[in-house]
Amino acid sequence: MVMGEVGIFVSYAFAPLSLIAPLNAVSVIASSILGFIFLREKWKPKEFLKRYILSFVGCALTVAGTYLFVTFGPNSHEKLNAENIVRHVIGWPVLLYLVLEIIAFCLLLYFYKQRNANYLIIVLLLVALLGSVTVITVKAVSGMVVLSIQGNLQLGYPIFYIMFVCMVATVVFQATFLSQASNRYDSSLIASVNYILSTTFAIVAGAVFYVEFNHEDVLHICMFLLGCAVCFLGVFLITKNRKKAKAFEPYVTMDMMQGIPTIHDKGRVIQPDYNGSFSYGTLVNNDNVTPATLPVTQEQLAVTPSPSSSAPCGSADLKKD
């Protein structure tokens, strides 16, 4: 996993940003194939086809879309030294893009934090906006590191450290928002929607910041966008076909040894019939059941005095007095 991330980081220095971002769909295909191999589930032919038909169609669409956007994607790439990065940053298209992105991020963050709008689309839009800044900074840092290794030292420029700090900060905040989203929504839904939004914003960032589509004709741009759309559909079908884990319904029993209520998170369910709701201390109405009587032993009968036997003794004593 670490080697894969390092390889992706280095690839940003040698290829356009708009070409690398959609290639994350390959990891979705790889995870689906590996999951199918290692799970080793036994299915009948009809059940197997019914279970995995959407995954096969999604993989085919993802491969076709990958071929389209790789073939018709932007091929021009410039070496990113400190001077080129500064020139891109101070350009008016980039400044306008960053201002609009900051405004959109602040508005979404206001609704998310202050108005409790915990919708998945809002959380993943926050992640995608941060992700567009992440890919811009990753490409800049990667390009300057590669040039420094080749002999053209770039680590002495302040723009390198500015980009590095922005890269680390946006990655940390992305992980925070994704963790919050995973606590509320299904992981397969998060994976598909996050891939679509993050890839879209990354392509826009590459087109605005690094001007990657400046030398492309209309046909190549349309075919590139078609390939991305086909990839989006394929990833959606792959993630839609994954099994959803059943939510655990906790239950409460009384520990007879300690006399305290205990919440169990695994094992046999003691109270399986909860009628679709979760509540503590709910008793089942059993009006039709005859109540049980406690058995009375002979010792209790001998020790316990009866009212009829005690009354004569009391009257005899009174007569003697």
N, C-alpha and C positions, 0 to 999 in steps of 0.2 A: 504493500500500500504506500509506504514511504517512497519507494523507488518510483512508483507511478506518479505520485505528486511532484517529485523532483523532475521527472521527465516532462510533465505538463508545464512546469515552471520554465524549463529551458526552451521548450518549443515556442513559447511566446516571443522569444528573441529571433526566431528564424521564419515565422509564418505570420500572416495577417491575423488580427484578433477576431475578425468576423468569420474566419475559417476554422479556428480552433474551438470557439465557444460551442457550436452545434455538435462537435464531435463527442461531447459527453453522452450522447445517445448510445455510443458504442459500449459504454460501461453498463448501461441498462440491459443491453442485449447479453453482455457477458455474464452479468449477475443472474439473469433468467436461465441461461444455459447451465451455469454452475449449480444453481439451485435445483434444476431438474435432474442433474447427474447425481448430486450428493444426497438428495432426499430419497431416491430409489423407491418411489411409490409404485405399487402394483395396481394397474388399471386394466380393465377389459378394453378391447379396441374401440367400442362405441363410447364408453365412458371417458377414455383417454382423449378421443377426438372432441367430445363435448367439453371436456375440461380445459384443453389446451388450444382450441381452435383460434381463440382471440390472440393468444400469445404468438402462434405461428404467423397469423396475419400481421400482427404488430411488428414482429421481427422482419418480415418481408418488406413492409412499408418503410421501416427504419433504414434498412440496407439500401432500398431504392432512393430514399431521400438523401442519405449520406452520399451516394454516388452523384446525385444531381448537384448538391451544393459544393462538393469537392471539385467537380468538373467545371462548373460555371462560376465558382467563387472568385474573389479577387486574388490576383497573383502578384501584384506590385507590393513590394516591401522595402522599407528604408531602414538603414542602420540607425538606431536610436542612441545618439550621444546626448550629452547634457544640453548642448546648444539647440538641437532639434526639439527636445522635449520642452524647453523653455519657450521656444517659438510656438509650439502647439498650445501651450497653456495660456499664453497671453493673447491668442487670437480671439476675435469677437465671437465666432461660432461656439468655441469651447466655453467662453465666459457666459454666454447666453444659456448654453445647455446646463452648465453647473448651477446658475441662478435658478432656472426652472426646476431643476432636480432638487435643490435645497428647499424651495417653496413647497413642492409636492411632498417631500419627506416630512417637513414640519407639520403640514396639514394632516397627513396620515398618522403621524405620531400623536398629534393632539386628539384625534378621534379615537385612537387606540388606547391612550392612557387616561384622558379626561372623560370621554364619553363611553368608555367601556365597550367599544366596538371591536369585539374579539372575533371578527370574521376572518376566515382563512385567507381570503383575497387581500385583505388589508395587511395582514402580517407578511404574506409573501411578496406583496408590492414593496414593503419596507426592505425585505431581504434583497429583492431585485434591484432596487435603487442603490443600495449599498454595494451590491455585486457589480454594478456597472462601474463604480469608482474602483472597486477591487481589481477588475481586469485591466483597467487603464494603468493603475499603479504597478500591477504585476508585470505587465509588458514593459513599462519603463524601467523598473528595477532589473528585470531579467536582461533587457538589452544592454544596460550599462554594466552589469556584472560580466556578461559575455565579452563585451569590448575590453573590459579591464583584464580579463584572463588572456585575451589575445594580445595585450601589450599596450592598448590605448587606455590609460588609467582614467576612470570616470568617478572614482569614489571620493575625490576631493571636492566635488561640486555640492553646494547645499541642496540642489534639487533632488539629488539621490536620497538624502536623508528625509526630505519632506515626503517624497513618494513612498519611502519605506515605512515611515510612521503612519501615513494614511492607509497603506496596505494592511498593516497589522491591526489598526483600529477597526477598519471596516470588516475584516475577517472575524474579529472577536464579537462585534455587534451582530453580524450575520448568524454566528453560532448561537448567540443568546436568543434571537428571535425564532430561529428554527427549533430550539429546545422548547420554547414556550408553545409553538405551534404543534409540536409532536405530543405535548401533554393533552391537547384538546381534540386533535383530528387524527385520522388514519394515516399511517406512514406512506402507503401507496398513493393516496390522493395528494399528499404533500410533495412526493417525488415528481409526479407528472406535472402538477401546476407550477412547481418551483422551476422545473426544467424549462417549461415554455416561457415563463416570465423572465427568468434570468438570461436565457439565450436571446430573447428579443431585445432586452435592454443592453446586453453586451454587443450585439450587432449594431445597434444605434450608436453606442458609445464609440465603437471602432470607426463607424462611418463619419462621426462628427469630430472626434479627437484626432484620429490618425489619417483621416481623409482616404479611406481604403477603397471607396467606390468612385474615386475621382476620374479614373481612366477606364472605367467599364462602360460598355454600351447597354442599351435598354434591354436587349434580349438576354444578355448574361445576368443582369440584375433580376429580371423576372424569373428566369430559370433557377437562380439561386434562392429566391424567396419561395418558389414552388417546392424546391427540395427541403427547405426548412419546414414548410407547412406539412409535407408528407411525413417528415421526421416527428413533428409534434403529434400527429395522429397516431403514428406507430407507437410512440412512447406511452401515449394515453391508453391504447389498447393493451399494451403489455402490463402496465401497472393496474389497470382495471380488472384484469383476470387473476390477480393474486388473491389468495385466501385472506379473509379478514378474521383476525383473532377475536374470539368471543370475550366480551367484557366480563370480568369476574364480579360476582355478586357476593359481598361479604355476609357472614352470618354470625350470630352470637349464641353461645351456649353458656351454661352455668357450671363452673368448675366446682364439683362437689367436694373436692378435697380442701380447697382454699375458700370456697364460698364467695367467689368474686366472678363477675361476668368476664368472659374471655372472647376476643374477636379472633376467629380463625381465618387464615389466608390460604390454607391448603388442607388436604385431607377430605374425609367424607362429609358431605353436607348434612348437618343435623336437622335443619329446618328447610327442606327443599321446597315446600309449598308456601311461597311468600306472596302469591297472587299478583305478581308483576310490580310490586312496590317493596321498598326497603324501609323497615321501621324496627325500633327496639321495643321489646316488652309486649308484643302483640300476641294475644291469646286467641285460639281458635274456638268458635262458638260450637259447643257440643251439647246442646239442650236435650237432644234425643237419647243421650247416653245415660244409663242408670248410674247414679253415684255409688262409689264403692264404700263399704262399711268397714270399720276397723275391727279386728277380732279381739274379743275380751277373754283374758286368761282366768284360770281358776284362782290364782293368787290374788288378782285384783278383786275378785268377788269376796274372798275371805277377809281381806284387809279393810275394804270399804264398808263402813257401817250404814245400815238402811234406816230411814226415818221411822219405820214402824217398830223396829226393835228398841230404839232409843226412847221413844215416847212413854211406854209403861214404866220404865225404870225411873224416869223423872217424876211421874205421878205417885209412885210408891214412896219415894223419899219425902215428898211433900206431906203425905199422910202421916208419916212417922214424926215429922217435925211438928 
